Amino acid sequence: MIIVAAIVVAATSLAVVLVPARQGHGAQLRPGAEAGEEHEATRTIRGTTCGVERWPVKTLSDPEARRVNFTVRPATVRYLGSLSASPGGQDSRSPLETRVFGVQARLVSVKREADSDYHLVLSEGGATMIAEMPLAACTTGAQHRYAMSTARAELERAVGGPVGESWIHPGLRVRVTGVFFFDFPHGQSGHARNYAELHPVTAFRVLTG
C-alpha cells in the first residue's frame, strides 16, 4: 500500500509539472475581466506587470530585431489593415514585421492595459488600427528603448499625464511611427481587419488638437 501511494503521488506531481500555465493563444483573464473582453497574459518583472504573448517581438528584444529596417515608410491605416496577415512566432518575425511605418490619423482612444502597454486606437477614413507603447520597465535590454520611452512620454505630455486603465478620448490628430506587427484576435478594441498593429511605437507627434 505504501508503494502504491508513493506511485500515485509521483504521478500526480508529474502531471502538475506537465500541465501548461496557459494553452495556445488563450491568455489568462485579468481579475474582473469577462469572457470575450480584451485581455492579455501577464507576468511580473521586478514588481512591474509585463506581457507574455510574443513579448520579445513586441518590445524589440527578440534575436531578429536586428533585421528591422527603421527607414520609415509612409502609410495609411486602411492600407496597413488590408495586408495579408502573416505573423511570426514567439521570438521570430515575418517579413512584414521587419518594417517600420508612419501613419497620420485621429487618436480616438487610449488606455493602459494589464501588461502596462498604452493601447492607442487610431482612426482614419473609416478604418481603425491599434498602436502600442510598452512601459520602459518591460523593455530592459531592448533595441531602440530610448525611442519607445520618448514616444510614450510624448503621448503623456499630449494628454496631460500618465494614462490609467479607463479609456480616454483625446481626439487629437497625430503622427504615429512604429514597427509593423500582427496580433491574434483576443477581443481588442479598435483592431484592424487583419489585426495589424504598430507595436512598438517608436515616435509620436501631435499634429493638431
N, C-alpha and C positions, 0 to 999 in steps of 0.2 A: 504494500500500500504506500509506503514511503517513497519507493522508487517511482510508482505511477504518478504520485503527486508532484514529484520533482520534475518529471517529464512534462506534465501539464503546465506547470509554472514556467518552465523554459520555453515551451511552445508559445505561451501567451506573451511572454516578453519579446520573443522574436517577431510576433505579429505586430506588436506595438511599434517596433523599430521599423518594420517594412511598410506600414501604412503612411502614405504621404500626408503632409500637413494640408495640402490642397491639391485638387486634381484638375488637370487640363488648364483652361483659362479661368476657371471659376474661382475668383478671389474670395476670400472670406469677407463677409459683410462687416462693416464697421458697426459698433454698438448703436442700436437705434435705427439702422437702415432697413428699408423694406425690400422685399424681393422685387427685382426689376428696376430698382433705383440705382443710379450710378454708384459704383463702389470700386475700391482698389484694394489689393492685398498690400499690407504694410509690414514694416519691421522697424525696430528701434536701433538707431546707431548713435551711441554716445548720448543718449537721452533725447534724440531727435527722431521723429517719426518720418520714415522714408519709404519709398516704394519697393516693389519686388519685380513685377512683370516687365521683362525687357529693360530693367533698370540701367544696366551698363550702357545700352544704346541710347536711352532717353537722356543720359547725363554726360555723353561723350567720354565714358570711362571704358568702353569696350576696346578690344585689340584692334578692331577695324576703324576706329575713329580717325586714324591717320590717313585713311583713304578719302575722307570727306574733302570735297573741293569747296573752299569757303568763298569762291567768287560768287557774288550774289546775282541770282537770275530773277529779273522782274517777272511777276506772275499775277494772276487774279485768283480770287477764292474759287470762282466757278471752274477755272481751268484745273487747279490742283485737285478739286473734287471729282473731276472727270477722268483722272488717270486710272489705269488698271491697278487694282490693289495687288501688291507683291511684297508683303512683309518679310523681314529676315527672321533670325532666331533670337534666342535669349541674349546672346552676345555677338551676333553677326548681322550684317546689313544686306539688303537687296540693293541693286544698282541705283535705284531712285533715292534710296536713303543715304546716299553719299553726296547729295546735292543740297545747296542752300538757296532758299527762295525768299524774296521780299515782296510783301503784298501791302496794298493800301486798302483799308476797309474801315467800317464802323465798329468800334469796340462796344458791343451791346451789353455784355455781362462779364463779370469777374467774380470769382470766389476762391478761397483757399480750400484745397482738397485734403482728404485724410492723409495723403502721402506728402503733405506740405507744399506741393506744387501750387502755383497760381494757375487757375484754369480760365482761359480767356475764350470768349465766343466772339468770333469775327463774322461780320455780315457785309455782303456787297452784291448788288444786283439780284437779290432774292436767294442767293446761296450763302451757306454758312460753313464755317470750319472752326476747329479748335486750335489754340496755341497754348503751350505750357511753359511755365517758368519754374525750374527747380529751386529749392532752397539751397543756399551755399553750403550749409552743414551736411547736405546729402550728396555733394559733388566733390568731396575731397579727392585730390589726385587726378581730376578730370582735365581734359584739354579745354582751353577757352573758358575756364572757370570765371575769370575776371569779367569777360564779356557777358556771361549769363547773369552774374551778380549785378552788373551795371544795368542791364536791361530790366531786371526786377526792381531795382532802386528807382529807375526812371518811371516805371509804372506807379510805384508807391507815391512818387512825387506828383504824378498827374492826378491821382485820385485822393490826395490829402493824407496818406499814411498807409500803414500795413493793412492788407485785406483780410477780413475774417471769413468764417465758414458760411456766412449768409451771402446771398447774391447781392451785388451792387450793379447799377446800370449806368455807367459813365456817359454813354452816347457820344464819345469822342471819335473824331476821325483820326486814324493813326496809321503809321507805317510799322509793320512788324516783320522782322527778319529772323529766320530760324532754319534749322536742319529739318529736311523732309523726313516724315515718319509715318508708318502705317500702324494704327492701333487695331485692336479687335473689338467687336461690339460688346459693351457692358453697360448700356443704358446712359451713355454720355449725353449731356445737354449740349446742343449746338453742333453735333458731329457732321462732317461731310458725308456725302453718299457712300464714299469708299473708305471712310474712317481715316482719311489723310489728315495729318496734323503738322504744325511747325513745332518740333519738340526735340531739343530745347530751343527756346527763343534766345537769340544772341544779340539782338538790337531792338530797341523800342523807341519810337518818337511820336509825339503828338503833333498832328498837322493842323487841326482846327478843333475848337470846342463845340 
